[in-house]
Every structure is written in structure tokens, then in C-alpha cells.
Amino acid sequence: MKSRTLAAMSTSAVAVAAIAFAAGWSAQRAPVANAAGAPNAGIPGPVNPLWHDGKIKNYLPYMSWPEVDALLKKSDMVIIPVGAMEQHGLGGPIGTDYLNGTQRALLVAQQTDALVAPILIPGQSPYHLEFPGSIALSSETVERVYFEAAQSLIKQGFRRFLFLNSHAGNNAITSFIVDRINQETVAVAVELGAAAATMRQPGGGGRSADDAGNFDRHGGVGETSASLYLTPGLYDQSVARPAKLTYPPHLAALVPKLKAGDRAAELVFLAETLKGTVTGKRTSTREMSDTGSWSELDPKTATAEAGRRATESFVTSAVAFINHWKELRPLGANGSN
């Protein structure tokens, strides 16, 4: 019992430290124009030369409590990005998943009233730890932090939670957080990516292989394009190059099948790949890729325009879902607000 208590205290300490870390790191990097039309314009007195953010609507770290209180009178919705702190190839920022997920959430929140509440930067990424700078938390820690953060917001009156997972390694964790909120609290939660997909036209879903049958996942052209659009200036495309990919023989034999559209082969392949070295599967990122990218494509072919199209498609679908949810269940419909 004593060891279990100490373990719980240790997990709690990690959770508190992680929240503090997330709160202290700005989600913005590119200059944002303020009311005067330019970064920091019109701000009296000395200004930190590294600060380039302007006030952003519905972004919790930038809001005062009266502003949150005012939002609660209009909306009980919260978008919580679920990201990661992990390497993204030779030119990609380590914060890609956290940054891109938060930016997408903010773009959605500009078009419909919903609070954007980033909680953590790291996620579950043990298979990236052989690359310097990657940080991984246990699934138990990640789940506990997000659930306890949601409980804080529930006490204040928020009732609908949209978790925007931007790191595939967090899929199972995000599903568990959503389920815990639905099973154990008065609130209701969904995963925003899946929710947005309900509003998308048939044929608009993403695949792990592109139309030409090329494998393009972590740090590949798709993700790089998103970074070039969402966080301009952070991705160094000049150092990018195609990765040399290697797999254990039994997995290499599956690659042609999954590229040909064999969904069963893809399921089996993904169940065994991108796993930490402790598993002995020989499928950590360092063991499979010499650059850290997991793609057959050249990141130099990524474009901000492709990132813009993908982002706008997602934002449009996400906003449509949120607005429809508001119609399906108006604010205070369950009497708990």
C-alpha cells in the first residue's frame, strides 16, 4: 500500500510539472497582428523583443477569468489539443504535434464559440526517445492529467469537451479520456477528428498511403505541409531529405500489401511498428528510419498550399460539427449549466 501511495504521488508530481511546462510555453510563434495592425504595435513601455503574439479569441492561456466567465454564458464547449513532444525528422520542430494541434483548435475557435485549453505538451512517444529532445510520458500520466484538467473545467460549468488528438500514439489514451468523462462525469466528450469526419463529404478521409501508393506518415510530406502552413518559419526544409527506411524482414514483406490497400495488412503492420526499444520489436523510429521521418516521400516536396487546403478542410468540418451539436443540444439543455 505504501509503495502504491508513493507511486501515485510521483505520478501526481509529474502531472503538475507537465501542466506548468505547458502553461509556460506559448503556442504561437509566427507574428500575430493586434488591433493596431502589427505585432506589439501600440503597446506602451518596453516590450520583450521575443514576444510576437497578439490577443487570440477564446485561447485560455491569454484570457482573464472574467473573459472565461463571459464565454461560459454563451458556450459550454472546450477544445483540448492532445499533442506530443517528439522528433519530426531533420527539419521538423520537436513540438510539431502540440503546435499544429493547438493552431487547428484556435482556427476552429475563431469561427464558433469554444474555449481552447492546451493542457500538456508531451504525450506518449517512447519509440522516439533515441532522438535527442523527444520526451515521453506514460499513458497513465497523460490520461490522468487530461482527466483531472477536465474535472476542473467541469466544476466551473463546461459540459462539452472536444479532444483534438494530433499524435497517433495518443489514440488509445484519448479514447479512454473521452470514455472516462462520458462514464464518470456530468459532461460529454468526443474526439474532434472523428467528429469532424461526420461532416466531411464521402471520399474525403485520409489514408496512410497517398494516391500514388507511397507510404507517408510521421514527419512525411503531409505533416510537413501542415507545419509549413500552421507554423511558418519553424520547419527547416533546406535540410530535409528522403529517409532510408528499414524493417525486420517479416514487416518488410507487408509493405507492398498495405500500399496496395490491404487494410488487414496495414492493421497488423501498425500494431508492430513504432514501438519502443524495450519491446524488442526492432521498430522504434531510430531503428526504422535514418532521419526520423517515416515516409517514402521527400519532405522537400511539401508545400504550405497543401497544408492550407488540408487545414481548411478540417476546420470547415469541425466547425460544422460543433454548430450542429449546438443545434442538437442547446446550451443548458440537460439542466446542469
C-alpha positions as CSV (number, residue, x, y, z in Angstrom):
1,M,0.0,0.0,0.0
2,K,2.9,2.4,0.9
3,S,4.6,1.8,-2.5
4,R,1.3,2.4,-4.3
5,T,0.8,5.7,-2.5
6,L,4.4,6.8,-3.3
7,A,3.8,5.8,-7.0
8,A,0.6,7.9,-7.0
9,M,2.5,10.8,-5.5
10,S,5.2,10.5,-8.1
11,T,2.6,10.4,-11.0
12,S,0.9,13.5,-9.5
13,A,4.2,15.3,-9.3
14,V,4.9,14.6,-13.0
15,A,1.4,15.7,-13.9
16,V,1.8,19.0,-12.0
17,A,5.2,19.7,-13.6
18,A,3.9,18.8,-17.1
19,I,0.9,21.3,-16.7
20,A,3.3,24.0,-15.5
21,F,5.5,23.3,-18.5
22,A,2.6,23.5,-21.0
23,A,1.3,26.7,-19.4
24,G,4.7,28.4,-19.8
25,W,5.3,27.6,-23.4
26,S,3.5,29.8,-25.9
27,A,1.5,28.1,-28.6
28,Q,2.3,30.9,-31.1
29,R,5.5,31.6,-32.9
30,A,4.5,33.5,-36.1
31,P,3.7,37.2,-35.5
32,V,0.0,37.9,-34.9
33,A,-1.3,41.4,-35.7
34,N,-3.0,43.1,-32.8
35,A,-5.7,45.8,-33.1
36,A,-3.2,48.3,-34.3
37,G,-2.3,46.1,-37.2
38,A,1.2,45.0,-36.4
39,P,2.8,42.8,-33.7
40,N,3.3,44.7,-30.5
41,A,2.1,47.9,-32.1
42,G,0.6,50.4,-29.7
43,I,1.8,48.6,-26.6
44,P,3.2,51.2,-24.2
45,G,6.5,50.9,-22.5
46,P,9.4,48.5,-23.1
47,V,8.4,45.3,-24.9
48,N,10.0,41.9,-24.8
49,P,11.7,41.6,-28.3
50,L,10.8,37.9,-28.4
51,W,7.1,38.4,-27.9
52,H,5.1,38.4,-31.1
53,D,1.7,37.3,-30.1
54,G,-1.5,39.3,-30.2
55,K,-4.7,38.6,-28.2
56,I,-6.3,35.5,-29.6
57,K,-10.0,34.9,-29.2
58,N,-11.0,32.0,-26.8
59,Y,-7.4,31.0,-26.1
60,L,-7.4,30.1,-22.4
61,P,-3.7,31.0,-21.5
62,Y,-4.3,34.5,-22.8
63,M,-7.7,35.1,-21.1
64,S,-8.6,36.6,-17.8
65,W,-11.1,34.8,-15.6
66,P,-13.9,37.4,-16.4
67,E,-13.4,36.7,-20.1
68,V,-13.8,32.9,-19.4
69,D,-16.9,33.7,-17.3
70,A,-18.4,35.7,-20.2
71,L,-17.7,32.9,-22.6
72,L,-19.4,30.4,-20.3
73,K,-22.6,32.4,-20.7
74,K,-22.5,31.7,-24.4
75,S,-20.9,28.3,-24.7
76,D,-20.1,25.2,-22.6
77,M,-17.7,23.8,-25.1
78,V,-13.9,23.2,-24.7
79,I,-11.4,22.1,-27.3
80,I,-8.4,20.4,-25.8
81,P,-5.5,19.6,-28.1
82,V,-3.7,16.3,-27.3
83,G,-0.2,16.5,-28.8
84,A,3.4,15.3,-28.2
85,M,7.0,16.5,-27.8
86,E,8.9,14.3,-30.3
87,Q,11.3,14.5,-33.1
88,H,9.9,15.2,-36.6
89,G,12.8,14.4,-38.9
90,L,15.8,16.6,-39.8
91,G,14.0,19.9,-40.2
92,G,10.8,19.5,-38.2
93,P,10.3,21.1,-34.9
94,I,10.0,18.7,-31.9
95,G,6.8,20.5,-30.8
96,T,5.1,19.8,-34.2
97,D,2.1,17.8,-32.8
98,Y,1.4,20.1,-29.9
99,L,1.9,23.3,-32.0
100,N,-0.1,22.1,-35.1
101,G,-2.9,20.7,-32.9
102,T,-3.2,23.9,-31.0
103,Q,-3.2,26.0,-34.1
104,R,-6.0,23.9,-35.6
105,A,-8.0,24.2,-32.4
106,L,-7.6,28.0,-32.4
107,L,-8.7,28.3,-36.1
108,V,-11.8,26.4,-35.2
109,A,-12.5,28.5,-32.2
110,Q,-12.4,31.7,-34.2
111,Q,-15.5,30.6,-36.1
112,T,-17.6,29.2,-33.3
113,D,-17.6,29.9,-29.5
114,A,-15.5,27.3,-27.8
115,L,-12.7,27.6,-25.3
116,V,-9.2,26.3,-26.4
117,A,-7.4,24.9,-23.4
118,P,-4.0,23.3,-24.0
119,I,-3.0,21.1,-21.1
120,L,0.1,19.2,-21.9
121,I,2.9,19.4,-24.5
122,P,4.4,15.8,-24.2
123,G,2.4,12.7,-24.9
124,Q,3.1,9.0,-25.3
125,S,6.2,8.8,-27.5
126,P,8.6,6.1,-26.2
127,Y,9.6,5.0,-29.7
128,H,11.2,8.4,-30.4
129,L,13.4,8.6,-27.4
130,E,16.6,7.6,-29.2
131,F,16.4,11.0,-30.9
132,P,17.6,13.9,-28.7
133,G,14.9,16.2,-27.4
134,S,12.0,13.8,-27.6
135,I,10.0,13.5,-24.3
136,A,7.6,10.7,-23.5
137,L,5.1,10.3,-20.6
138,S,3.4,7.1,-19.6
139,S,-0.1,6.6,-20.8
140,E,-1.3,6.6,-17.2
141,T,0.2,10.0,-16.6
142,V,-1.2,11.5,-19.8
143,E,-4.7,10.2,-19.1
144,R,-4.7,11.3,-15.5
145,V,-3.6,14.9,-16.3
146,Y,-6.2,15.4,-19.0
147,F,-9.0,13.9,-17.0
148,E,-8.2,16.0,-13.9
149,A,-7.9,19.1,-16.0
150,A,-11.4,18.3,-17.5
151,Q,-12.7,17.9,-14.0
152,S,-11.5,21.4,-13.1
153,L,-13.4,22.9,-16.1
154,I,-16.5,20.8,-15.4
155,K,-16.7,22.3,-11.9
156,Q,-16.8,25.7,-13.5
157,G,-19.7,24.8,-15.8
158,F,-18.1,23.5,-19.0
159,R,-20.1,20.5,-20.2
160,R,-18.9,19.6,-23.7
161,F,-15.4,18.5,-24.4
162,L,-13.8,18.1,-27.9
163,F,-10.4,16.4,-27.6
164,L,-8.3,17.2,-30.7
165,N,-5.7,14.4,-30.9
166,S,-2.8,15.4,-33.2
167,H,-0.5,12.4,-32.4
168,A,-1.4,8.9,-33.5
169,G,0.4,7.5,-30.4
170,N,-2.2,9.1,-28.2
171,N,-5.2,7.4,-30.0
172,A,-6.0,4.9,-27.3
173,I,-5.3,7.3,-24.5
174,T,-7.6,9.9,-26.0
175,S,-10.4,7.4,-26.4
176,F,-10.0,6.4,-22.8
177,I,-10.1,10.0,-21.6
178,V,-13.3,10.6,-23.6
179,D,-14.9,7.5,-22.2
180,R,-14.0,8.4,-18.6
181,I,-15.6,11.8,-19.0
182,N,-18.7,10.3,-20.5
183,Q,-18.9,7.5,-17.9
184,E,-17.8,9.3,-14.7
185,T,-18.9,12.9,-15.0
186,V,-21.9,15.1,-16.0
187,A,-20.1,16.3,-19.1
188,V,-20.0,14.8,-22.6
189,A,-16.8,14.3,-24.7
190,V,-15.9,13.4,-28.2
191,E,-12.7,13.2,-30.3
192,L,-12.9,16.2,-32.6
193,G,-11.1,14.5,-35.5
194,A,-13.7,11.7,-35.6
195,A,-16.5,14.3,-35.0
196,A,-15.3,16.4,-37.9
197,A,-15.3,13.3,-40.2
198,T,-19.0,13.0,-39.7
199,M,-19.4,16.3,-41.6
200,R,-16.9,15.5,-44.3
201,Q,-18.0,14.6,-47.8
202,P,-17.6,10.9,-48.8
203,G,-14.1,10.2,-50.1
204,G,-12.5,13.0,-48.0
205,G,-10.9,10.7,-45.4
206,G,-7.2,10.4,-45.0
207,R,-5.1,7.3,-45.7
208,S,-1.6,6.4,-44.6
209,A,-0.6,5.9,-48.2
210,D,-1.2,8.7,-50.7
211,D,-2.9,8.5,-54.0
212,A,0.2,7.2,-55.7
213,G,0.6,4.3,-53.2
214,N,3.5,5.9,-51.4
215,F,3.8,5.4,-47.6
216,D,3.7,8.8,-45.9
217,R,3.2,9.0,-42.1
218,H,5.3,10.6,-39.3
219,G,7.3,13.6,-40.5
220,G,6.3,13.0,-44.1
221,V,5.0,15.3,-46.8
222,G,1.5,15.6,-45.3
223,E,2.7,16.5,-41.9
224,T,5.4,18.8,-43.2
225,S,2.9,20.6,-45.4
226,A,0.7,21.2,-42.4
227,S,3.7,22.7,-40.5
228,L,4.7,25.0,-43.3
229,Y,1.2,26.5,-43.2
230,L,0.4,26.4,-39.5
231,T,3.8,27.3,-38.0
232,P,5.7,29.1,-40.8
233,G,9.3,29.6,-40.1
234,L,9.8,26.7,-37.7
235,Y,10.3,23.9,-40.3
236,D,13.8,24.0,-42.0
237,Q,13.0,22.5,-45.3
238,S,16.6,23.1,-46.6
239,V,18.0,20.2,-44.5
240,A,15.1,17.8,-45.3
241,R,15.7,14.7,-47.4
242,P,14.0,11.3,-48.0
243,A,14.5,8.8,-45.2
244,K,16.1,5.5,-45.6
245,L,13.6,3.0,-44.2
246,T,14.5,-0.4,-42.9
247,Y,12.2,-3.0,-41.3
248,P,12.5,-6.5,-39.9
249,P,12.0,-9.0,-42.8
250,H,8.5,-10.1,-41.8
251,L,7.3,-6.5,-41.7
252,A,9.1,-5.5,-44.9
253,A,7.1,-8.2,-46.6
254,L,3.9,-6.4,-45.6
255,V,4.7,-3.1,-47.1
256,P,3.6,-3.9,-50.7
257,K,0.4,-5.2,-49.3
258,L,-0.5,-2.2,-47.2
259,K,0.5,0.1,-50.1
260,A,-1.9,-1.9,-52.3
261,G,-4.7,-1.1,-49.9
262,D,-4.8,-4.3,-47.8
263,R,-6.4,-2.9,-44.6
264,A,-5.7,-6.1,-42.7
265,A,-2.0,-5.9,-43.6
266,E,-2.0,-2.3,-42.5
267,L,-3.6,-3.1,-39.2
268,V,-1.0,-5.8,-38.4
269,F,1.8,-3.6,-39.7
270,L,0.9,-0.7,-37.5
271,A,0.3,-2.9,-34.4
272,E,4.0,-3.9,-34.5
273,T,5.8,-0.8,-35.8
274,L,6.6,2.4,-33.9
275,K,7.2,0.6,-30.7
276,G,9.8,1.4,-28.0
277,T,13.1,-0.5,-27.9
278,V,12.1,-2.1,-24.7
279,T,9.6,-4.3,-26.6
280,G,12.4,-5.9,-28.7
281,K,10.4,-5.5,-31.9
282,R,13.1,-3.5,-33.6
283,T,10.6,-0.9,-34.8
284,S,11.5,2.2,-32.9
285,T,11.8,5.3,-35.1
286,R,15.6,5.2,-34.9
287,E,15.6,1.5,-35.9
288,M,13.4,2.1,-38.9
289,S,14.4,5.5,-40.2
290,D,17.8,7.2,-40.5
291,T,16.3,10.7,-40.4
292,G,13.4,10.2,-38.0
293,S,10.8,10.7,-40.7
294,W,8.6,7.7,-41.5
295,S,7.8,8.3,-45.2
296,E,8.9,7.2,-48.6
297,L,8.4,10.7,-49.9
298,D,10.8,13.7,-50.0
299,P,9.8,16.4,-47.4
300,K,11.2,19.0,-49.8
301,T,8.1,18.4,-52.0
302,A,5.8,19.6,-49.1
303,T,4.1,22.9,-49.7
304,A,2.3,25.4,-47.4
305,E,-0.6,25.4,-50.0
306,A,-1.2,21.7,-49.5
307,G,-1.1,22.4,-45.7
308,R,-3.6,25.2,-46.1
309,R,-6.1,23.0,-48.1
310,A,-5.9,20.2,-45.6
311,T,-6.3,22.6,-42.7
312,E,-9.2,24.5,-44.1
313,S,-11.0,21.2,-44.9
314,F,-10.6,20.1,-41.3
315,V,-11.6,23.4,-39.8
316,T,-14.7,23.6,-42.0
317,S,-15.8,20.1,-41.0
318,A,-15.0,20.7,-37.3
319,V,-17.0,24.0,-37.2
320,A,-19.9,22.3,-38.9
321,F,-19.9,19.5,-36.3
322,I,-19.7,22.0,-33.4
323,N,-22.6,24.1,-34.8
324,H,-24.7,21.0,-35.4
325,W,-24.0,19.8,-31.9
326,K,-25.3,23.1,-30.6
327,E,-28.4,22.6,-32.5
328,L,-28.8,19.0,-31.3
329,R,-28.3,20.0,-27.7
330,P,-28.7,23.7,-27.0
331,L,-26.8,25.3,-24.1
332,G,-28.2,24.2,-20.8
333,A,-30.5,21.5,-22.3
334,N,-29.6,19.0,-19.6
335,G,-30.3,21.4,-16.8
336,S,-26.7,21.2,-15.5
337,N,-25.4,24.5,-16.7
